[in-house]
Amino acid sequence: MEDNYEKYAVAVIIVFGAMIIGGLMAAGLSMDDRPAFLWALGGAFFAWIGGHAVLFDRPRVYGGLIMVAAVFAIASIVALVT
């Protein structure tokens, strides 16, 4: 049995992150809120690029891109609430 739990942790983080961003995009579409949808789409884009940073073993770039994706997701939530 393999003791490398980092791969599984990253997979769980990516899946749940995609579910959150996908849910924000769906909420933006269903509420007919274009800015909320676009903020969530921007977050999804930066998270997708962050996956490539993991692939090329760039932890600082990955951290920065995930922070940007989180800010975009928060902006999407704010746009939905207001």
Disulfide bonds with the S-S distance in Angstrom:
none
